[in-house]
Amino acid sequence: MTTTTHTVTDRPESSHHSLIQAVQEAGLLKRTPGFYITLLAVLVGCTAVAVTGGALLGSSWFQLLIAAGLGVIFTQFAFFAHEAAHKQVFASARKNDLAGLLIGSGVVGLSYSWWQSKHSRHHANPNKIGRDPDIDIDILSFDEEHARAKRGIWAAITRKQGYLFFPLLLLTGLGLHVDSVKSVFSRSGRATTLERVLLVLRLTLFPTVVILLLGPGMGAAFLGVQVAVFGFYMGMSFAPNHKGMPIISAKSKLDFVRKQVLTSRNIRGFGTTTLMGGLNYQIEHHLFPSMPRPHLRRAAAIVREHCQRVKIPYIETSLPASYARIVSYLNRVGLHARDPFDCPAARNLA
């Protein structure tokens, strides 16, 4: 894929200011607590249905369908916690943090403080080497230099990482739980006593109840399916937004609007806002992190027009096309492609 140097018709600071002014005048930064209260009620209702169904099924392998359903429900709860962390739900920062903590740590089983810290660093410098924790060296490599640093079995995995991307997502949920526990009990972590208690209760009581009710064998299978579906759904929702988009060198300097737009892609398609918890409008989410989910669609029209005017590429694609791009990109990085996908605009400003 090739790109060209972008012609700039607005000064960077005026470009950002004009966008903020446009969305403010349209009332798109106003909170929509009614939407989120309704969403929360629906999720609680779905959880009650799943629990009731599990109780009625008894000792049956159909319980694994309930487990998969809970994996989906917990992911939707995680979307809610993500939006609370960005102060999208309530006007009060304290209420948002409390909601995010109770749901993120107490229901989903993720460390709210760990997620908030990691995700904030990602928002500040998306896809920037050395600054975005989401592209740090891990099982997957998003940069050729990282890929070359792998050795042994990790190097073998990296060479086929595009094809292994989807199977590896099944382990994402387990990894998130493990990282959460490590963070809340780390000396450098910022977890409060309440967060530690909520996380420990969630990660011990839920598995204990499942195993007591279903027995060790079926209980373990139930938990395995639930965690796998949760991780797969989370990964499938977050990955399309930045993976396969330009990687920005550590020395590059981009203004705020270009930094956020050039590294993000939107996902179009019927029902994607509900399916992805609003993450399908990733460009708008990065430009206005506190914007409530119901306003993102209207904001997209404003941002799209703005990007056309200042000649910044505004990338939209379908969900299947985004996954195809991710697989292709990961395989190319894993095979040490001589011509890595980068952003000329960023390179020219290095």
matplotlib code that plots the C-alpha trace (Angstrom):
import matplotlib.pyplot as plt

x = [0.0, 1.4, 0.5, 1.4, 2.6, -0.5, -1.1, -2.0, -4.4, -5.0, -2.5, -2.4, -3.7, -6.5, -7.5, -8.0, -9.7, -12.2, -13.1, -13.7, -15.8, -17.9, -18.8, -19.4, -21.9, -23.6, -24.0, -22.1, -20.0, -23.1, -23.5, -26.3, -26.8, -30.2, -28.6, -26.0, -28.5, -30.7, -27.6, -26.6, -30.2, -30.2, -26.8, -28.0, -31.1, -29.1, -26.9, -30.0, -31.3, -28.0, -27.8, -31.4, -30.8, -27.7, -29.6, -32.4, -30.0, -28.3, -25.6, -25.6, -23.0, -25.4, -24.0, -21.1, -23.6, -24.3, -20.6, -20.2, -23.1, -21.5, -18.3, -20.2, -22.0, -18.8, -17.3, -20.2, -19.8, -16.1, -17.2, -19.3, -16.3, -14.1, -16.6, -16.8, -13.0, -13.2, -15.8, -18.4, -21.2, -21.7, -20.8, -19.1, -15.6, -16.0, -19.2, -17.5, -14.5, -16.8, -18.9, -15.7, -14.2, -17.3, -18.0, -14.5, -13.0, -16.1, -18.0, -15.5, -12.5, -10.0, -8.0, -9.5, -6.4, -4.1, -6.4, -6.9, -3.1, -2.3, -5.1, -4.4, -0.8, -2.2, -4.5, -1.7, 0.5, -1.3, 1.0, 4.1, 7.1, 8.3, 5.2, 2.2, 2.0, -0.3, 2.5, 5.2, 7.1, 4.7, 3.7, 2.7, 5.1, 3.9, 7.3, 10.1, 12.7, 10.6, 10.2, 13.9, 14.5, 12.5, 14.4, 13.5, 9.9, 8.8, 10.5, 8.8, 5.4, 6.2, 6.9, 3.4, 1.7, -0.8, -2.3, -2.0, -3.7, -7.2, -6.2, -4.1, -7.0, -8.5, -5.8, -6.4, -8.9, -6.6, -3.8, -5.9, -6.9, -3.3, -2.0, -4.7, -3.7, -0.1, -0.9, -3.1, -0.5, 2.5, 4.3, 4.3, 0.6, -2.0, -4.8, -6.8, -7.9, -11.4, -10.1, -8.0, -11.0, -13.3, -10.9, -10.1, -13.7, -14.6, -11.8, -12.3, -16.0, -17.3, -15.0, -15.8, -19.5, -19.3, -17.2, -19.4, -22.5, -21.2, -18.4, -14.6, -14.7, -17.7, -16.9, -13.4, -14.8, -17.4, -14.8, -12.5, -15.1, -16.3, -12.7, -11.9, -15.0, -14.5, -10.9, -11.7, -14.5, -12.4, -9.5, -11.8, -13.3, -10.1, -7.7, -9.4, -9.0, -5.2, -3.6, -2.2, -2.4, 0.8, 3.5, 4.9, 8.7, 9.8, 11.3, 8.3, 6.3, 2.7, 0.0, -2.8, -5.4, -3.1, -1.6, -5.0, -6.6, -3.6, -3.2, -6.9, -9.5, -13.3, -15.4, -18.6, -21.5, -25.0, -25.0, -21.2, -21.8, -23.6, -21.3, -18.1, -19.3, -18.8, -15.2, -16.1, -15.9, -12.3, -11.2, -13.9, -13.2, -9.5, -10.2, -12.9, -12.4, -15.1, -17.8, -20.7, -21.3, -24.7, -23.0, -20.2, -22.1, -23.0, -19.5, -18.1, -19.8, -18.2, -14.7, -14.9, -15.7, -12.9, -10.4, -11.4, -10.9, -7.4, -6.5, -5.9, -6.8, -9.9, -9.9, -13.2, -13.6, -15.7, -15.0, -13.9, -11.6, -10.0, -9.2, -7.7, -5.5, -4.4, -3.4, -1.5, 0.3, 1.3, 2.6, 4.6, 6.2, 6.8, 8.6, 10.9, 9.5, 12.1, 9.5, 7.5, 4.2, 4.8, 3.4, 5.2, 3.7, 5.2, 8.6, 8.8, 8.4, 11.0]
y = [0.0, 3.4, 6.8, 10.3, 13.4, 15.3, 18.9, 21.0, 23.9, 24.6, 25.3, 22.4, 24.3, 25.9, 22.5, 21.1, 24.2, 24.2, 20.6, 21.1, 24.2, 22.3, 19.4, 21.7, 23.8, 20.5, 19.5, 16.3, 16.5, 16.5, 13.4, 10.9, 9.2, 7.8, 5.8, 4.3, 3.5, 1.7, -0.2, -1.2, -2.4, -4.5, -6.0, -6.9, -8.4, -10.5, -11.7, -12.7, -14.6, -16.4, -17.3, -18.6, -20.6, -22.2, -23.1, -24.7, -26.7, -28.4, -30.9, -30.6, -29.8, -27.1, -25.1, -24.2, -22.1, -20.2, -19.8, -18.4, -16.1, -14.8, -14.2, -11.9, -10.2, -9.6, -8.0, -5.6, -4.8, -4.1, -1.7, 0.1, 0.3, 1.6, 4.4, 5.2, 5.4, 8.1, 10.0, 9.4, 8.2, 10.8, 14.5, 13.7, 12.3, 10.6, 8.8, 7.7, 6.3, 4.5, 3.0, 1.9, 0.4, -1.5, -2.9, -3.2, -4.9, -6.2, -7.6, -8.1, -9.0, -6.5, -4.0, -0.6, 1.3, -0.8, -0.5, 3.2, 3.9, 1.7, 2.9, 6.6, 6.1, 4.5, 7.5, 10.0, 8.3, 5.7, 3.5, 5.4, 3.3, 3.4, 5.4, 3.2, 0.2, -1.6, -2.1, -3.0, -6.3, -9.1, -12.4, -10.3, -7.9, -4.7, -3.4, -5.1, -4.2, -5.9, -8.9, -9.2, -9.2, -12.4, -15.7, -19.4, -20.4, -16.7, -16.0, -19.0, -17.7, -14.2, -15.5, -16.9, -14.3, -13.2, -16.6, -17.2, -13.9, -15.3, -18.4, -16.3, -14.1, -17.0, -16.4, -12.7, -13.0, -15.1, -12.6, -9.7, -11.3, -12.3, -8.8, -7.3, -9.4, -8.6, -4.9, -4.6, -6.4, -4.6, -2.0, 0.3, -0.2, 2.4, 0.1, 1.0, -1.5, -1.5, -2.4, -5.3, -6.6, -6.4, -8.1, -10.9, -11.5, -11.6, -13.9, -16.3, -16.4, -16.7, -19.8, -21.3, -21.1, -22.5, -25.5, -26.2, -26.2, -28.0, -30.1, -29.9, -31.2, -29.3, -26.3, -26.1, -26.4, -23.7, -21.3, -22.1, -21.3, -18.1, -16.7, -17.7, -16.1, -13.0, -12.6, -13.4, -10.8, -8.2, -8.7, -8.8, -5.4, -3.5, -4.9, -3.4, 0.1, 0.5, -2.7, -2.4, 1.3, 3.5, 2.9, 6.3, 6.4, 7.5, 10.7, 11.8, 14.8, 15.1, 17.6, 16.1, 15.8, 14.0, 11.8, 10.5, 10.3, 8.8, 5.9, 5.0, 3.5, 3.4, 0.3, 0.7, -1.7, -2.3, -3.0, -2.4, 0.4, -2.1, -5.0, -3.0, -0.7, 2.4, 1.4, 1.3, 5.2, 5.0, 8.2, 10.3, 8.4, 9.3, 12.9, 13.3, 10.6, 11.8, 11.9, 9.6, 6.6, 7.9, 11.1, 9.4, 8.8, 12.5, 13.5, 11.3, 13.4, 16.5, 14.9, 13.3, 16.7, 18.4, 15.8, 16.1, 19.9, 19.7, 16.7, 14.1, 10.5, 9.4, 5.6, 3.6, 0.0, -3.1, -5.4, -8.3, -6.0, -4.7, -8.2, -9.1, -6.0, -7.0, -10.5, -9.3, -6.6, -9.0, -11.6, -9.0, -7.7, -11.3, -12.1, -9.1, -7.4, -5.1, -2.3, -2.0, -0.1, 3.3, 6.8, 9.2, 12.2, 11.0, 10.1, 13.6, 15.2, 12.9]
z = [0.0, -0.9, 0.4, -0.6, 1.3, 2.6, 1.7, 4.7, 4.3, 8.0, 10.7, 13.1, 16.0, 14.0, 12.6, 16.1, 17.3, 14.4, 15.0, 18.7, 18.0, 15.4, 17.7, 20.6, 18.6, 17.5, 21.2, 20.7, 23.9, 26.1, 28.3, 27.6, 30.9, 29.9, 27.1, 29.5, 32.2, 29.7, 28.4, 31.8, 32.6, 29.4, 30.3, 33.8, 32.3, 29.9, 32.8, 34.7, 31.7, 31.3, 35.0, 35.0, 31.9, 33.5, 36.6, 34.6, 32.3, 35.2, 34.3, 30.5, 27.9, 26.7, 29.6, 27.2, 25.3, 28.5, 29.0, 25.5, 26.1, 29.3, 27.4, 25.1, 28.0, 29.9, 26.8, 26.6, 30.2, 29.4, 26.7, 29.3, 31.7, 28.9, 28.2, 31.9, 32.0, 29.3, 31.3, 28.6, 30.9, 33.6, 34.0, 37.3, 37.0, 40.4, 39.2, 36.0, 37.9, 40.4, 37.6, 35.8, 38.9, 40.0, 36.5, 35.2, 38.3, 40.0, 37.0, 34.2, 36.3, 34.9, 36.8, 36.2, 37.2, 35.1, 32.1, 32.5, 32.7, 29.7, 27.6, 28.4, 27.1, 24.0, 23.3, 23.8, 21.2, 19.1, 17.1, 18.1, 18.7, 22.3, 23.5, 22.7, 25.0, 22.6, 20.1, 22.6, 22.1, 23.0, 21.4, 18.3, 16.7, 15.0, 14.0, 12.0, 14.6, 17.2, 15.0, 14.4, 18.2, 18.6, 19.2, 19.3, 19.4, 19.6, 16.3, 14.8, 16.0, 14.7, 11.2, 11.0, 13.3, 10.8, 10.4, 14.2, 15.0, 15.4, 17.5, 19.7, 20.5, 22.4, 25.0, 25.3, 28.1, 30.3, 29.6, 30.6, 33.9, 34.7, 33.9, 36.0, 39.1, 38.5, 38.4, 41.5, 43.6, 42.1, 44.2, 41.2, 40.6, 41.5, 42.6, 45.7, 48.4, 47.0, 43.5, 44.9, 46.9, 43.9, 41.6, 44.0, 44.7, 41.0, 40.0, 42.9, 43.7, 40.1, 39.3, 42.7, 42.2, 38.6, 39.7, 42.8, 40.6, 37.6, 39.0, 38.2, 34.6, 33.2, 35.4, 34.0, 30.5, 31.2, 32.5, 29.6, 27.0, 28.8, 29.1, 25.5, 24.0, 26.2, 25.0, 21.4, 21.3, 23.0, 20.6, 17.5, 18.7, 19.5, 16.8, 13.7, 15.0, 14.7, 13.6, 10.1, 10.2, 10.0, 12.7, 13.7, 14.5, 17.9, 16.4, 14.4, 15.3, 14.2, 15.3, 17.4, 14.6, 12.2, 14.9, 15.8, 12.3, 10.4, 12.9, 13.2, 11.0, 11.2, 10.7, 8.7, 8.6, 10.0, 13.8, 14.2, 16.8, 19.1, 18.2, 18.9, 21.7, 19.6, 18.8, 15.2, 15.2, 16.3, 14.6, 16.4, 19.7, 19.5, 18.6, 21.3, 24.0, 26.3, 23.5, 24.4, 22.1, 20.7, 19.3, 17.4, 14.2, 13.8, 14.8, 12.0, 9.3, 10.7, 11.0, 7.6, 6.0, 7.9, 6.8, 3.2, 3.5, 5.0, 2.9, 5.7, 4.7, 6.5, 6.5, 6.6, 5.8, 6.5, 9.4, 7.1, 5.1, 8.3, 9.5, 6.1, 6.3, 9.8, 8.8, 5.7, 7.7, 10.6, 8.2, 6.4, 9.6, 10.7, 7.5, 7.9, 4.8, 3.3, 2.8, 6.0, 6.0, 7.3, 7.1, 4.7, 6.5, 9.8, 8.1, 6.5, 9.9, 11.6]

ax = plt.figure().add_subplot(projection="3d")
ax.plot(x, y, z, "-o")
ax.set_aspect("equal")
plt.show()
